[in-house]
């Protein structure tokens, strides 16, 4: 019997079956029980209703390195209806798609309301199968179909031998439903109990011995169950952002929702733009008025905002641009992750202007790195990009509350009335650092004229060659200052000297860390070098870091190796590449194997899930989501 | 005329002799009217944010005192919106052309009319893209015998006033920069309007629009009749249509109907306003 280590997968029909309603309840309850829940691999489709949806979750005693490999111990299928005449039977969808991921000796629980399904092949692998008629119980016994998921939750808790006294579930139900009446709470508890009973029935009938157990570890720490988007929203509020604008887009919409809910409570405002351009322009306007401002979007929306990157750079108006990346190009796959926007944010826009690109590696860093983004945008008066991706943005996990420290917000270089009395104010004064004094409109004696047209120190339009050169150099000098004063070197795991080096950036760090541990255990000593300050790169420091390194393998979730290209260009070193771009998150074992492959020859490009034979088109059938 | 007041508006500005408009450009009249209006209202330059559009007209932001911003083509209103939302105490005046407002920036025009921030948009409408040497703008074709609409290349003109009315603007006025005094009057009333105030100012392009000249306008402009009720949207619509049928151009406030507003405060921006933030209420919802 394994204690406090289990990987679950809950699947069902999107919207109808409430997949994430269930996993959100699970994550919250496990977190309250002092355990760690990680649900980062979100599987859903860009439709409202009807597609297959699934949400894997790893639950552990100590903080896990990553969400682990795709294999699961417990598969929960919420889909219930079966039509024997249909080519695909929805209640088997979750089982068909994910049954193969079940470990031998694992557990399958599914809604058998419309009949049991053949599971002989799974049972042959020692998998214990629990058909639970959850919807039928909810409809005919409890008279409320909506509680079918609570029946399944009760069944799952029994399977995990968790919450046998109903204390955690009862508390959550009371918080949510007590205002609707005690009878609503009781009905839900009754539903959970029925689920338990159904499991008991199967256990008795089959003489199963359950393979895993979850034991609460209450009171060890304070923790929340939270998503990356929510964490970066919190970071923005703590970092002084008081104006947010966004246009609805997956997977950045939840930032807008968070900000609409919370920003007004901190004196700020959140604006749903009428288009992507209005969002960033309004944010620039608010920044011009002195307020720390942020926008959020995903690839297609970021493409539409490109023109304003240059405005921010040229007028030296700070703005934080969150890009919750999804698979591109064009509409691409709105609900699938990718690290495909790096070239867009480091190169988007005409002309040269300073910009800083940050990419958090974890949900925790969505908070801590956002605090940095707030300070950097204010200090350097330029666009600061914050690259997450679908999994990091929408994925949820247990986060210890120690992370949420609140540093003192520092306003950089804003002149007040008394400052300009002592020294005449020139908004775009040429300085050694490249950073010029800035004023907030409304300050007597500190009038400015800011323009995206080239200008002199006061801000008047000028095409004088000397002024132009001085102004370009002044703006670009800010990046030298940033590299000297604020750039953070990559995190290094293991020893670089003489060893193969895996390089990653942004959200892939946990998986790369775990892959490194796998390799180490197999006797392959590799180092991991992971970047969160992604652009610009400090050439001298990095050259020193890579000077005595073995072969360098850059692992990233895009086709071309955008960060590998950047590294190659900046450091003039050869890179080998591991790329994955099929819309499925990276997993540790496949990364470890791909790295081993890449180490076999110079210039290797290993494509995980790629280079495959064409998949025949099946007309009239729904396409599977690639898992 | 308060010459001392007017002088204030010449500080922190491009000197007169270096203004880069063609001699006789309608925008000179707008500049004079703007200075008069700001002087009359005793606005202080540091309280002002002038947001210029792209084109000849947007240059006006640098030809008088006051903070100024100038970004992308079509963006003026959205920058202004953000600044005004951040600081309701600012006086925000967007100064743009007809191409900027009704072509590339029409997405902002329509929605800012609906949003109704307390700021002014003055469009210097001349029917052409002057700076790029005279291409048709969406307001091209005013008063011309109309073959427009017969080809996709040359659609009928946008009627700025009707577009504003249809977009739920709460203040719609029209002026002619050949009449500086009246233009100044309109700017004063626009600044005083508690909401979004749109002035469509006919500002002749003496180089690229040889049809809609000062004389052409002088023959056609007519003040809005005294008995017009500007709070009546249907009446405003009828007035614009009737003037058009008679081949005339109304000058004055066509529509004015302020909406009730919820007062807003300046957003926190100073260190003391941002310190001591308590995240507990948010964190509590995730436990």
Interface residues (C-beta under 8 A of the other chain):
Chain A: X28 X31 X32 X222 X223 X224 X225 X226 X230 X234 X237 X238 X240 X242 X243 X245 X262 X265 X266 X267 X268 X269 X271 X274 X275 X277 X278 X281 X282 X283 X284 X285 X286 X287 X288 X289 X290 X291 X292 X293 X307 X308 X311 X315 X401 X404 X406 X408 X409 X410 X411 X440 X441 X442 X443 X444 X445 X446 X447 X448 X449 X450 X451 X452 X453 X458 X459 X460 X461
Chain B: X12 X14 X44 X45 X46 X47 X48 X49 X51 X52 X59 X61 X62 X65 X66 X67 X68 X69 X70 X71 X72 X75 X78 X79 X80 X81 X82 X83 X84 X85 X86 X87 X89 X90 X107 X108 X111 X264 X265 X267 X268 X269 X270 X271 X273 X274 X275 X277 X279 X281 X282 X283 X286 X287
